């Protein structure tokens, strides 16, 4: 089972503390030991852990949809 974590600044767009988000994401290693990623922007930080069950070779995140030109996480 995969896992996600996030930090959201409800007061504005202050920088997110990357070490805190990394600790949150790393604390879920049991939920997904096969992949890890974080996304930071002003006021928002997201982290995920991936457990590879299907699409072992091509399922790394973020996944890009060439037709729509978007990122699917």
N, C-alpha and C positions, 0 to 999 in steps of 0.2 A: 504494500500500500504506500502510495506517495504521500508527501506532506508539504504544506505551504505555511509560510509565516509572513507577517507584514507589520510595518510601522507606518502610521499615517498622522501627519501633523494637522490637527483640527484648528489650530490658531493661525495658520499661514503656510508659508512655503520654506520653513527653516530646513537647513541641511539635516539629513538623517545620519545618526551615528552608525557608521559601517561596522565597527567591531561588535556592537550590540546585535545588529542584524545577523552578522556572521555566527555569533554564538547561538542565537535563536535557531538558525538554519542547521548548524552543526549538532544541536541537541536532538534533532530528529533523524540522525543517521540510521537508526533502527527502522525508520519508515521508508527509507530509500537510500541504500548504500551505493547504487549504481550511477548516480548523477547528482549534481549540485549546481545551483546557479543563484545569482542575486541580481537585482535591478535597483538602481538608485537614481532618483531625480529629486529636485527640491520638493520637500514635503511628503515624499513617498519612498518607501523601501520595501521590496518584495524579495522573498527567498523561497527556494523550493528544493526538495529532495526527490529523486526519482528511483523507483524500483522497476527494473526492467523485467517485464513479463512477456509482452509482445513487441514486435519490431525492435529486436535487440540491437541491430546494427544501425537502423535509420531513425530511431525514435528519440534522439537527443533533443533537448529543448534549448532555446526556443525553436519551434518548427516554423518554417517559412512557407507560406502559400503563394507560389509564384503567380497563379492566376489572379488572385485578389491583391497581391502586393502587400500582404499584412503578415504580422508575426502572430502565431498561435502558440500560447504557452500552456 
